[in-house]
Amino acid sequence: MEDSPIVREEGNIHRLYCPCFYGFSGGLAKLTDSIGAFFNHRFQIFRFPNDLSYTREQYLRRMMSTSYALTEGGEERSSWLDALEKLFDRFETEGRVTVPNETVVYLGKC
């Protein structure tokens, strides 16, 4: 889903302001080899569409609850939140944004 415009731009904002942002899902997509080793390379991956719809308040609260979110009182936090609000404004329809998303399940035996 990272190829959608809103997700791509959101990632750019996080990369610019959030030093602890290593990619969506904490960079989990790049850990396939480690996941394979955990399951002794016998596992399946299942993907399910799971788009997320937010009001402005929900969207901003979601961003502030991420593991890489800037802490309150931090120097760059207001700039980061301003950039996210502008992103919301560009993509909102009838007061909501929809962020393409999928749920990924790794199924195997240890």
C-alpha positions in Angstrom: 0.0 0.0 0.0 3.1 2.2 0.2 2.7 3.1 -3.5 -0.5 5.1 -2.8 0.0 8.9 -2.9 -1.2 9.5 0.7 0.9 6.7 2.2 3.9 7.7 0.1 3.6 11.4 1.3 2.9 10.4 4.9 6.1 8.3 4.8 8.1 11.3 3.5 6.7 13.4 6.3 7.8 10.8 8.9 11.2 10.4 7.3 11.7 14.2 7.5 10.7 14.7 11.1 10.8 11.4 12.9 14.3 10.0 13.5 12.9 6.7 14.8 10.8 6.0 11.6 12.2 3.0 9.9 9.3 2.4 7.5 5.7 1.3 8.0 5.2 -1.6 10.4 8.6 -0.8 11.8 10.2 -1.9 8.6 8.7 -5.4 9.0 8.4 -5.9 5.3 12.2 -6.0 5.0 12.5 -8.7 7.7 11.2 -11.6 5.5 14.5 -13.5 5.9 14.3 -13.2 9.7 10.7 -14.2 9.7 11.6 -17.2 7.5 14.3 -18.3 9.9 11.9 -18.0 12.9 9.5 -20.4 11.1 12.4 -22.6 9.8 11.5 -21.3 6.3 8.1 -23.1 6.4 5.5 -20.5 6.5 2.8 -18.8 4.4 1.9 -15.2 4.0 -1.7 -14.1 3.8 -2.7 -10.5 2.9 -6.1 -9.0 3.4 -7.3 -5.5 2.3 -8.0 -3.4 5.4 -8.3 0.3 4.4 -8.5 2.7 7.3 -10.8 5.7 7.4 -10.2 8.6 9.8 -11.6 12.0 10.7 -9.0 14.7 11.2 -8.9 14.1 15.0 -8.7 10.4 14.6 -5.9 10.7 12.0 -3.8 13.0 14.1 -4.4 10.9 17.3 -3.3 7.8 15.3 -0.1 9.5 14.1 0.7 10.7 17.7 0.3 7.1 19.0 2.9 5.5 16.7 6.1 4.2 18.1 8.1 6.8 16.1 5.9 9.8 17.0 7.7 12.9 18.2 7.2 13.5 21.9 5.1 16.3 23.3 7.1 19.4 23.8 9.7 18.2 21.2 11.2 20.9 19.0 9.9 19.5 15.7 6.5 18.1 16.9 4.4 21.1 15.8 6.0 21.2 12.4 5.4 17.4 12.0 1.8 17.8 13.1 1.3 20.8 10.7 2.6 18.8 7.8 0.2 15.9 8.7 -2.7 18.3 8.9 -1.9 19.7 5.4 -1.7 16.1 4.1 -5.1 15.4 5.6 -6.5 18.6 4.0 -5.2 17.5 0.5 -6.7 14.0 0.7 -9.9 14.5 2.7 -13.3 13.9 1.3 -16.4 14.9 3.3 -14.2 15.3 6.4 -12.4 11.9 6.2 -9.3 10.4 4.7 -9.0 6.8 3.6 -5.6 5.3 3.9 -5.0 2.1 1.9 -3.8 -0.6 4.2 -3.6 -4.3 4.4 -3.3 -6.9 7.2 -0.5 -9.3 6.7 -0.5 -12.7 8.5 2.6 -15.0 8.7 1.5 -18.5 9.4 3.9 -21.4 10.2 5.2 -23.6 12.9 8.3 -22.9 15.1 
